[in-house]
């Protein structure tokens, strides 16, 4: 079996790659015990500041795991059912349109035959994100421009944006295809409506404070800005430089108000490991129960049809996985080349953050770096193999 020296060797190997990160961190747990945790390399592209355990990483899409958990908490409390139409909570989605392309290349808009259900929002079965000059593309652009916003940095709140997006045509009938798009943001808006709280406040009250996650937030306060890790990239000459994160970092300033399900949180490896441990341990960490074990089982149960699975498994990184309620979930370890378990679940972020959670074995893996390219297939799947080899 592998041992902790293999984990350390792998961390150093990632940093030695010609376009790899200058620093990386990992935490591996079983039950509530941290089996291994380490920080390696540097926190800045000049390589002048060592990476320490309190280093903050931009989570990008690993924000989605926490947002999905918020939705499952509200589901578990009876605020909605998975077959409820989204329009029961967001009336702006009552009469949705679907775009249909004509043979001449033009477009028609027809009323949707089926409503968007909460399960469609959780499982990314809502097609509202295009980049092809279609009605869905143009209407989303128009709305953002009229409101003075962008995809990830806005001067308005998340609920205002999602309500406005009710005017965006869908690319297809709800639930017929899979697209990494607006689904979880729509779900998160329902969390806000049913709780009467902003998404960040809900996370803080229901997850971060109970688990003692003091370094996980949408906003940089106190000394957090000084602890934020540089994102790195190699330029055309092969020289290391900072990857631009100006827009994302503006969203983290104390006066920002936009908080969405798709991205935006910062966290440390140790903080995120608390969340991962809780989910691996049936929703409990210490004396704190965040969510029920059976609700986590639903969260990690595949929701996609055979056709959607083909679309989801667009590369080897997703091999063997399906998609549950806002998370990938292992359906076929053999097809995925994985030494993990059925039902292992998690997600990854744009610049290299990753979490893997296995409730059956009560194990969890959290890994973070900030680099482009993120090398997610190369790094995450190797770490998955080595870490799973540690567990007895």
N, C-alpha and C positions, 0 to 999 in steps of 0.2 A: 504494500500500500504506500501511498505518497506520505510525506511528512512535511513539517513546516519549513524545512530547508528548500523543498521544491517550490513552496509559495514565494519565499524570498528570492530564489533564483529567477522565478518568473517575473516578479516585480522589477528586478534589475534588467532583465532581458527587454521588457517593454521600453524602459528608458534608454536602452542602448540602440534601439531601432533608429534608422536614419531620419525618420520623420515621426518618431514616437514622442511621448510626453516627457517633460523634464522632471515630473514628480507624479507619484501615484500613492494611493492609500487603500487599505483593505481591512475588513473585519469579518471574521468567520465564527459562527456561533452554533451551538447545539443546546436545545432547551434554553435556559436563561444564562447559560455559561458562555462567556466569550472564550473560544478556543485559541484564537489568534487574532492579533490586531497590529498593524504596522503602518508607518508613514515613511516614504522613501523619496529621495531626491529633493527638488526645490519647488518653491511656491511662486517664483517669478522667472520670467524668460531670461533675465540677466544672470540667473543662477547665483544670486547673492543672498537669498533667504531660504533657509532650510524649511522643508515641508514638515509641519508639526501636527499633532493630533487635533488641535483646535482650528486647523485650516478650513475655510469655508469654500464650498464648491457650488457653482451654479447648477441647479438640478435639471434645467430644461425639462425634458419629458418625463423624468422620474417624479416630477410634480404630479403626473397623472395618477400614479398609484395612490397617493394620499387623497387626491380629489375623488377618485373612485370609492375609496374607503368612506369618505363623507357621505356619498350617495347611499352606500350600503347601510350606514348607520341610520339614515332617515328611512330607508326601506324597512329595516328591522323594527323601527319604532312605529310603523304603520302609517306613515305620512303619504305613501303612494304604493301602488302595486306595479309590477313590471309590465303588465298588459294595459296599464292606464295610458290613454293618449296624453302626450306632452301638453296638448292644448287645454287639458283640465287645469293646468297650473300656469301656463303661458298662453293666454287666449290669442296672442299674435300668430300662433301656429295652427289656428283652427282650419283655415282654408288654404292649404299649401298647393303650390303649383309644381308641375314637373316639366322640364324642358324636353322637347322631342325634336330631333334634327330631321329636316326634310331632305329628299333626294337631291334637291338643288343646293344643299349646303346651308340653307336658312333654318330658322328655328320657329317652332310653335310652342306655346305654353298651354298646358291642359291641367285641369284640376286633378289633384292626386286621388286615386281610387281608395287608398288606405291612409289612415292617420299615422303620424310618427308616434310610436309607442315608447315608453320609458326603456324597454329592453333594447330598442333600436339605438337610442341615445347612448346607453352604456356600452354597446357592442360595436359602435362605429358603423351602424347600418343606415346612416343619414348622409346622403350625397349632396353636400352644399359647398364644396370647395373645388373650384375649377381654375385653370390657368390657360384657357384656350379661346378667349373672346366670346364664350357662350353667354347666354343670359345669366346663369349662376355666377360666372366670373365677373361680368360687368356690373351686376347689381350689388355684389359684395364690395367691389371697388367703389361704386358710387356712394354706398352707405358710409364706408370708412372715410372717404374724402369729405363728405358732407359733415361728418362729425369731427373731423380733424384728427384721425387716428391711424394706426398701422396694425399689423398683425399682433404685435406683442407690446406696444407701448402707446397708451392712450390717455387722454386727459379726462376721460369719463369712466364710470364704473362698469364692471363686467355685465351686470344685469341689464343696464341700458343698451349695451351693444347687442346682447343676445335677443332682447325683445325686438330690436330693429331688424335683426337678421331673419325674422319671421317673414319678411318680404322677399327673401332670396329664393329663387326657384330651386328645386331639387334636381339632381342629375338623373335620378331614377326613382322608382317607387321605393318607399322605406323598406329596409330589410332584404332587398333583392341582391344587393352587392355590398362589398366591404370597402371602405375608404378611410384612410387615416386623416380625419378631418374634424368637423365641428361637434361630433356627437357628445363627447364628455363635457364640452362647454355648455351645451344645452342642458345636460343632466345637472351640472353644477348650478345653473340658474334656477332649476327646480329646488335644489337644496336651499338656495338663498330665499326663495319665495316661501317654502314650507317651514323654514326655521326663523325667518325674519331677521337673519344675520347675513353680513357679507361673508364670502367664502373664507377669507383669511381669519376673521373673527371666529367662525365656526371651527376651523382647524385648530386654532389656539385653544378654544374652550374644551373641545371634545377629544382632542388628540395630543397636542403638544404639551399643554400644561399637565394633564394627568400622567403622561409618560416622562415628564421632566426633559422634554426636548427644547432646551433653552436657546439653542443655536439654529433653529429652523424657523424661517419666516419669509414673508414677501419683502420686508423692508430691512435695510441695513441701519442698525442703531448702535450707539456706543462705539466700541472698537471693531465692529464687524467689518467695516470697509478695509481696515488694515489687515484683516485676516483673509480677505478674499483672494483666491488663487488666480494667477494670470492664465488666460487661455493662450496657447502657443500654436505656431504654424511655421513651416519652412517656406521662405520666399523662393522665387525662381532661381536664385543663386545658391539655394540650399542653406541660407542663413536663418537662424532662429529669430523670430520676432513675435510680437504680441498679436494675437488674433483679435480683430475689432469686436468689442462687446458693448460699445457705447449705448446703443439703443436699449439693450437688455438691462444694463446697469442703471440707466435713468429710471427704469421701472422699479428699481429697488430703493430709490431715494425716499427719505422720510415723507416728502410731500406728495408722492405718487399715490394714486387711488385705484388703479386698475389691477385686479387680481383674478386670473383666469385659471381654469382647470388644466390647460394644456402645458403651461410653463410658468416660470417666475420665482419659484422658491429657491432659497439657498439653504445649505445644511452642511454639517460635518459628517464624516464617516461614522463617528461614534453616536451621534444623534440619530442618524437614519437607521443605524443598527438596532436602536431601541424599538423603532417601528417594526423592523423586519422580525425581530425576536417575538414581539407581541403577536404578529400575524402567524408566525410559525408555531406558536404555543396556544392556539385556539382562542386568540383574541385577548389573552391575559399576559400581563407582565407584572411580576410581584403580586401585590394585592389589588392591582388595578385591572378591571375588565373593561375593554373598550368596545368590543363587539362579540357576538356569539360565534361559536365554532361552526355551527351549521350555516351561518350566513357567509362565513369565509369560504365554506365548501361551494356555495352558490357562486360566489365571486370568481372562483377559479374553475368553474365548469364551462366548457366550450359552448358558445352561443351561435356559432356560425354554421351555415349550411355547407354542403359539399362544394357548391359553386363559390361561396364566399371564402372557403378555406383555400381554394386554388389562388384566389386573388391575394389573400393574406400571406401565403407562403411564396412570396415573390423572390426570395433569395434563401441561401442555405442558413442564414442566421435564424430564420423562422422555421426551419425544417423540424417536423415532428410536433410543432406547437399549433394550438388553436388559439382562439381569443375569447376570453370570458367577459366579465364586467369591468372593463377598463384595464385588463392585464392579459399578457400572453400566458397560456397554460399548456403544460406538456401533455399531449395526447398519445404520442408514440415515441418513447425514448430510442428505440432502434432506428427509426427513420431520422431522428434528430442527432444520431451519433452521441447520445448522452448517457452517462452513467448515473443519472439522476432518476427521480421517481415520476410516475404518473401524477399529474396534478401539481407538480412544481410550477410556481408562477412568479411573475415579476414584470419588469420593463426596463428600458434603458433611456439615456438622455443624449442629446445632440453632440455633446463634447466629451462623452465617455463615462458618464455615471451609469451604474447598473445595480440591480438588486435581483436576487434569486431566493425564493422562499419555498420551503418544502414542509407543509404541516404534518405529513405522514411520518417523516423522520425527525420533525421538530428542528430542522436545520435552516440556516439562512446565511447568505453571502452578500456583502455590500462592498462594492468597488467604485473608486472615483479617480478620474483624471480629467484634465481640461486641455484638450488638444484637437486640432483638425489636420488631417482626418482623424476620426475618433477611434478607428481600428476596432470597432465593437465586435465584429465576427472573430478577428484574430485574437484579441485579448480576452473578451468575456468568455468565449467558449473554451479556451485553454484554462482559464481560471476555474470555470465550472468543472472541468475534468479533474483538475488537481484538488480542488476543495472537496468535491464529492468523494475523492479517494481517501480523505482524512477521516471521514465519519465511520464510527464503529456501530 
